[in-house]
Amino acid sequence: MIAFVDKMRDRFGVELVCRVMRQAEVGFLTARGYRAAKARPASARQLRDELLIPEIVRLHAENYGVYGARKMHALLRRQGWVIGRDQTGRLMRIAGVHGVKRSKKVFTTKSDSASEKPKDLVQRQFTADAPRRLWVADVTYVATWSGFAYVAFVTDVFSRRIVGWNVASTLKADILPLQALNMAAWATDGNLDGLVHHADHGSNYLAVVYTDRIEELGATPSTGTVGDSFDNAMAEAVNGLYKTELIRRRGPWRTVEQVELATLEYVWWWNNQRLHGELDMRTPAEVEADYYTGLDTPLGTPVSQAAR
């Protein structure tokens, strides 16, 4: 009520606004009540709100403007604020910020019916007990003014870290997904012994140049079906979030190079700053760091104590 009177007082005057609104809305404050409220010192809640709202706006913008109340609440607590989830939602509504919703999936790969297909070694069980045990890969696309930009991601299932990616103007196996795989392998010194590489039946992932490279690195290929969001669920999820959080919010896109630069920044944010609900509101980098810290813990020492 006070905010409404503040907005209209210069145009109509306080008395007229309050008199008219009291006729239209039962319980609307009087002119005397308005002046008393304006003269009253700000409450502790109001002062706290005024402090938190700009912080929420800043953090929301720094995280691609995609966080809803759940992740914003977790982020604020990580920043040291003692705040409830309902309060976070209320302040986000006041600030005019909100999370994003994912749209329907569009399929970008075509099956090669003539090629021999590796077996599905994952069977929709996208879990791993350590990094570098199971990688999932998929391709999506971005429309630009100069044509389509195709994007390939390789994601580690254990930590949800994007370990390899590439942006190109073609879907050719030796240019698009192979470069993403090589980027992922680079951090391992080219040794992927014991790792399962899972993709769909897209022709670029079944190409000889790609499957040979997987085996050369010591990994085992695995494939689900094309167009089945369950058979390659995690890779599909990464693509969907990428399109929702970056592509649709920052477009239109002019060139493939512009998409590539934006993807570089997004992957860094995804790995090092984005809070993942599936990881108990941690980042992929934190999950992997916690895992390797546990490996360095002396025998007999609880990991919880070693991490303190």
C-alpha positions as CSV (number, residue, x, y, z in Angstrom):
1,M,0.0,0.0,0.0
2,I,2.7,2.4,1.0
3,A,4.6,1.7,-2.2
4,F,1.5,2.4,-4.3
5,V,0.8,5.7,-2.5
6,D,4.5,6.7,-3.0
7,K,4.1,6.1,-6.7
8,M,0.8,8.0,-7.1
9,R,1.2,10.9,-4.5
10,D,3.0,13.4,-6.8
11,R,0.2,13.0,-9.3
12,F,-2.9,12.9,-7.2
13,G,-1.9,13.8,-3.6
14,V,-1.9,11.5,-0.6
15,E,-5.4,12.3,0.7
16,L,-7.1,11.7,-2.7
17,V,-5.3,8.4,-3.3
18,C,-6.1,7.1,0.1
19,R,-9.7,8.2,0.0
20,V,-10.4,6.6,-3.5
21,M,-8.5,3.4,-2.7
22,R,-10.4,2.9,0.6
23,Q,-13.6,3.0,-1.4
24,A,-12.3,0.4,-3.8
25,E,-10.3,-1.8,-1.4
26,V,-11.4,-2.6,2.2
27,G,-8.7,-2.0,4.7
28,F,-6.6,0.4,2.6
29,L,-4.6,2.7,4.9
30,T,-5.7,6.3,5.6
31,A,-3.7,9.4,4.9
32,R,-2.8,9.6,8.6
33,G,-1.8,6.0,8.6
34,Y,0.4,6.6,5.5
35,R,2.2,9.5,7.1
36,A,2.7,7.6,10.4
37,A,4.2,4.7,8.5
38,K,6.5,7.0,6.6
39,A,7.7,8.6,9.8
40,R,8.2,5.3,11.6
41,P,11.9,4.0,11.6
42,A,12.6,1.1,9.3
43,S,12.1,-2.3,10.9
44,A,14.9,-4.8,11.2
45,R,13.3,-6.9,8.5
46,Q,13.0,-4.0,6.1
47,L,16.7,-3.1,6.6
48,R,17.7,-6.7,6.0
49,D,15.6,-6.8,2.9
50,E,17.2,-3.7,1.6
51,L,20.6,-5.2,2.2
52,L,19.8,-8.6,0.6
53,I,17.8,-7.6,-2.5
54,P,20.8,-6.0,-4.3
55,E,22.9,-9.0,-3.3
56,I,20.3,-11.4,-4.8
57,V,20.2,-9.4,-8.0
58,R,24.0,-9.4,-8.3
59,L,24.4,-13.1,-7.6
60,H,21.5,-14.0,-10.0
61,A,23.1,-12.0,-12.8
62,E,26.6,-13.5,-12.1
63,N,25.1,-17.0,-12.6
64,Y,23.5,-16.4,-16.0
65,G,20.2,-15.3,-14.5
66,V,19.0,-18.9,-14.3
67,Y,18.8,-19.7,-10.5
68,G,15.5,-20.3,-8.9
69,A,14.7,-20.0,-5.2
70,R,16.3,-23.4,-4.3
71,K,19.7,-22.7,-5.8
72,M,19.7,-19.1,-4.9
73,H,19.0,-20.1,-1.3
74,A,21.9,-22.5,-1.4
75,L,24.2,-19.9,-2.9
76,L,23.3,-17.3,-0.3
77,R,24.1,-19.7,2.5
78,R,27.4,-20.5,0.9
79,Q,28.0,-16.7,0.9
80,G,27.5,-16.7,4.6
81,W,23.9,-15.4,4.8
82,V,21.6,-17.0,7.4
83,I,18.4,-17.1,5.4
84,G,15.5,-19.4,4.8
85,R,14.3,-20.7,1.4
86,D,10.9,-19.1,1.7
87,Q,12.5,-15.8,2.5
88,T,14.8,-16.2,-0.5
89,G,11.8,-16.8,-2.7
90,R,10.0,-13.7,-1.3
91,L,13.0,-11.4,-1.9
92,M,13.5,-12.8,-5.4
93,R,9.9,-11.9,-6.3
94,I,10.4,-8.4,-4.9
95,A,13.6,-8.1,-6.9
96,G,11.9,-9.4,-10.1
97,V,14.3,-12.3,-10.7
98,H,13.4,-15.9,-11.2
99,G,14.7,-19.2,-12.5
100,V,14.4,-20.6,-16.0
101,K,12.4,-23.5,-17.4
102,R,13.7,-26.0,-19.9
103,S,12.0,-26.4,-23.2
104,K,11.3,-29.4,-25.4
105,K,14.2,-31.4,-26.8
106,V,15.2,-31.3,-30.5
107,F,17.1,-34.2,-31.9
108,T,20.3,-33.5,-33.8
109,T,21.8,-36.9,-34.6
110,K,20.8,-39.5,-37.2
111,S,21.4,-43.2,-36.8
112,D,23.7,-45.1,-39.2
113,S,21.8,-48.3,-39.8
114,A,24.7,-49.8,-41.8
115,S,27.3,-49.6,-39.1
116,E,28.0,-52.0,-36.4
117,K,26.9,-50.7,-33.0
118,P,28.6,-51.2,-29.7
119,K,26.5,-52.7,-26.9
120,D,24.7,-50.6,-24.3
121,L,27.0,-51.0,-21.3
122,V,25.2,-48.4,-19.2
123,Q,21.6,-49.6,-19.3
124,R,20.3,-46.2,-18.1
125,Q,22.3,-46.4,-14.9
126,F,24.2,-43.1,-15.0
127,T,26.3,-43.5,-11.9
128,A,30.0,-43.9,-11.2
129,D,32.0,-44.5,-8.1
130,A,35.0,-42.3,-9.2
131,P,36.0,-39.8,-11.9
132,R,37.1,-41.2,-15.2
133,R,34.9,-44.3,-15.0
134,L,32.0,-43.3,-17.2
135,W,31.8,-40.5,-19.8
136,V,28.7,-39.5,-21.8
137,A,28.7,-37.6,-25.0
138,D,26.2,-35.9,-27.2
139,V,25.8,-33.1,-29.8
140,T,23.4,-30.2,-30.0
141,Y,23.1,-27.2,-32.3
142,V,22.7,-23.4,-32.2
143,A,21.2,-21.3,-35.0
144,T,23.3,-18.3,-35.9
145,W,22.9,-15.6,-38.5
146,S,25.7,-17.2,-40.5
147,G,24.5,-20.8,-40.2
148,F,24.3,-23.6,-37.6
149,A,26.9,-24.0,-34.9
150,Y,27.1,-27.6,-33.7
151,V,28.3,-28.2,-30.1
152,A,29.7,-31.5,-28.7
153,F,30.1,-32.2,-25.0
154,V,31.8,-35.0,-23.1
155,T,30.7,-35.2,-19.5
156,D,32.1,-37.2,-16.6
157,V,29.2,-39.0,-14.9
158,F,30.8,-39.0,-11.4
159,S,31.1,-35.2,-11.0
160,R,29.0,-34.0,-13.9
161,R,32.1,-32.1,-15.0
162,I,32.3,-31.2,-18.7
163,V,35.7,-32.7,-19.5
164,G,35.6,-32.0,-23.3
165,W,33.7,-29.8,-25.7
166,N,33.9,-28.4,-29.2
167,V,32.0,-25.9,-31.4
168,A,32.1,-26.3,-35.2
169,S,30.1,-25.5,-38.3
170,T,29.9,-29.2,-39.2
171,L,28.8,-32.5,-37.7
172,K,31.6,-34.5,-39.2
173,A,33.1,-36.9,-36.8
174,D,36.7,-36.0,-37.3
175,I,36.0,-32.3,-36.7
176,L,33.2,-32.0,-34.1
177,P,33.0,-34.8,-31.6
178,L,36.5,-36.1,-32.1
179,Q,38.0,-32.8,-31.0
180,A,35.8,-32.8,-27.9
181,L,37.1,-36.3,-27.1
182,N,40.7,-35.3,-27.6
183,M,40.2,-32.4,-25.2
184,A,38.8,-34.7,-22.6
185,A,41.6,-37.2,-23.1
186,W,44.3,-34.6,-22.9
187,A,43.9,-34.1,-19.2
188,T,44.4,-37.9,-18.7
189,D,47.6,-38.0,-20.7
190,G,45.8,-40.1,-23.3
191,N,45.2,-43.0,-20.9
192,L,41.5,-44.0,-20.4
193,D,42.0,-47.6,-19.3
194,G,38.8,-48.9,-17.7
195,L,36.6,-46.0,-18.8
196,V,33.3,-46.5,-20.6
197,H,32.4,-43.9,-23.3
198,H,28.7,-43.8,-23.8
199,A,26.9,-42.0,-26.7
200,D,23.8,-42.6,-28.9
201,H,23.6,-44.2,-32.3
202,G,24.4,-41.0,-34.2
203,S,26.5,-41.6,-37.3
204,N,29.2,-39.2,-36.0
205,Y,29.7,-41.3,-32.9
206,L,29.7,-44.6,-34.8
207,A,32.2,-43.3,-37.4
208,V,35.4,-45.4,-37.6
209,V,37.6,-42.5,-36.9
210,Y,35.8,-41.9,-33.6
211,T,35.4,-45.5,-32.4
212,D,39.0,-46.2,-33.3
213,R,40.1,-43.2,-31.2
214,I,38.1,-44.5,-28.2
215,E,39.8,-47.9,-28.3
216,E,43.2,-46.3,-28.9
217,L,42.8,-44.4,-25.7
218,G,42.0,-47.6,-23.8
219,A,38.3,-46.9,-23.3
220,T,35.3,-49.1,-24.1
221,P,32.6,-47.7,-26.4
222,S,28.9,-48.0,-25.4
223,T,25.8,-46.7,-27.2
224,G,22.1,-46.2,-26.5
225,T,19.5,-45.4,-29.1
226,V,19.0,-42.1,-31.0
227,G,16.2,-39.9,-29.8
228,D,15.8,-41.8,-26.5
229,S,16.3,-39.4,-23.6
230,F,16.6,-42.3,-21.2
231,D,19.4,-44.2,-22.9
232,N,21.6,-41.1,-22.8
233,A,19.9,-39.2,-20.1
234,M,22.8,-37.3,-18.6
235,A,24.2,-36.1,-21.9
236,E,20.7,-35.0,-22.9
237,A,20.4,-33.1,-19.6
238,V,23.7,-31.2,-20.2
239,N,22.5,-30.2,-23.7
240,G,19.2,-29.1,-22.4
241,L,20.6,-27.0,-19.6
242,Y,23.2,-25.4,-22.0
243,K,20.4,-24.4,-24.4
244,T,18.2,-23.1,-21.5
245,E,20.8,-21.3,-19.5
246,L,23.0,-19.9,-22.2
247,I,21.8,-20.1,-25.7
248,R,18.2,-19.0,-25.4
249,R,19.0,-16.3,-22.9
250,R,21.9,-14.7,-24.6
251,G,20.8,-14.9,-28.3
252,P,20.4,-14.1,-31.1
253,W,23.8,-15.4,-32.1
254,R,25.7,-13.9,-35.1
255,T,28.5,-16.3,-35.8
256,V,29.9,-19.7,-34.8
257,E,32.9,-17.9,-33.3
258,Q,30.6,-16.0,-30.9
259,V,28.9,-19.2,-29.8
260,E,32.3,-20.8,-29.2
261,L,33.5,-17.9,-27.0
262,A,30.3,-18.0,-25.0
263,T,30.5,-21.8,-24.6
264,L,34.0,-21.5,-23.3
265,E,32.8,-19.1,-20.5
266,Y,29.8,-21.3,-19.8
267,V,31.8,-24.5,-19.4
268,W,34.1,-22.8,-16.9
269,W,31.0,-21.6,-15.0
270,W,29.4,-25.1,-15.2
271,N,32.5,-26.8,-13.8
272,N,33.7,-24.3,-11.2
273,Q,30.8,-22.1,-10.1
274,R,27.4,-23.6,-10.9
275,L,25.6,-25.3,-8.1
276,H,24.2,-28.7,-9.1
277,G,21.2,-30.1,-7.3
278,E,22.3,-33.6,-8.2
279,L,25.6,-32.9,-6.3
280,D,23.9,-31.6,-3.1
281,M,24.4,-28.0,-4.3
282,R,28.1,-28.4,-4.9
283,T,30.2,-27.8,-8.1
284,P,31.8,-30.5,-10.2
285,A,35.2,-29.1,-9.2
286,E,34.4,-29.5,-5.5
287,V,33.1,-33.0,-5.9
288,E,36.3,-34.1,-7.6
289,A,38.4,-32.3,-5.1
290,D,36.6,-34.0,-2.2
291,Y,37.1,-37.4,-3.9
292,Y,40.9,-36.9,-4.3
293,T,41.1,-35.5,-0.8
294,G,39.6,-38.8,0.4
295,L,42.2,-40.8,-1.5
296,D,45.0,-38.8,0.3
297,T,43.5,-39.4,3.7
298,P,45.8,-41.6,6.0
299,L,44.4,-45.1,6.6
300,G,42.0,-45.1,9.5
301,T,41.2,-41.4,9.4
302,P,37.6,-40.5,8.6
303,V,37.3,-38.5,5.4
304,S,35.0,-35.9,7.2
305,Q,37.9,-35.2,9.7
306,A,40.5,-35.0,7.0
307,A,38.5,-32.4,5.0
308,R,38.3,-30.0,8.0
